[in-house]
Every structure is written in C-alpha cells, then in structure tokens.
Amino acid sequence: MRSGNQQERFTSVNSKLLGVNFHRFTDMEPNATNVELASEFGLSNREVRQLKKHLERN
C-alpha cells in the first residue's frame, strides 16, 4: 500500500502524542503556559496547541 508524505507526517505526530500522560496534561493545562507544557512533555508549541484543540472536542 502506498502512503504519501501527508500520512507520514500525521502518523509521526500521533506517535509522539501517544507518549503523553493525558491525565497529567489536563491537570497542568489550566495553570501552565503553552511553553511550559511543551517543555514538560517534550512537545513543540504547535503540538501543544493541537493537543489542546483535540481535548476540547472530546
């Protein structure tokens, strides 16, 4: 099966996010800035924004 660059990009980001402890992230989210969350969980600022957006939907 062929996979494009777009699919590879999404799977690499998702695999990174799967290593995040979501309970701890939601506990820290109201009191911490995006930069603090990014450094704490080893994510980029963009990934923190995506994660927050995803958690708002659920």
N, C-alpha and C positions, 0 to 999 in steps of 0.2 A: 504494500500500500504506500502511495506517495504522500508525503507530508510537506507542506510548504513552510516558508520562514515564519509566517504568522502563527501557525500551530506550534512550532518550536518555541517561539517567544512566550506564548501563553503557558505552555507546559513547564518551562523553566521558572517562570514567576510563581506558578501554582506550587511547584515542588518546594520552593523556598518558603512560601507562606504556610505550607503544611507543617513545618517545623516549629511554628509559633504556638505558644501556650495561649489559647484564645481566652481562657478564663482570667489569666493574669493580665492580658492585654486590655480586656474590658474593665478590670478593676483599676488599672492605671490610667486609662483613657481620659476620664473627666479632669484629672489633676495634672496631667503632663502635656507638654507641647509635642508637636509632631517630631521635632528634632530629638527630644528626649526619648520618645518612643522608638524612633529609628535607631538610635544608638543602643538602647537597651536590648532590642530584639534583633539587631544586626540586619535591619532593612534599610532601604532608601526612603527618602521623604515621599517619593511617588508611591511606593508600595504601601506606606502607612496610610496615605490618602485613599488608595484603592481598598485597603482592608477596612477602613472606617466606613467607606461608602457601601461596601458589601455587608457589613454588620448592621447598618441602618435598614437595609432592605429586608433582613430576616427578622 
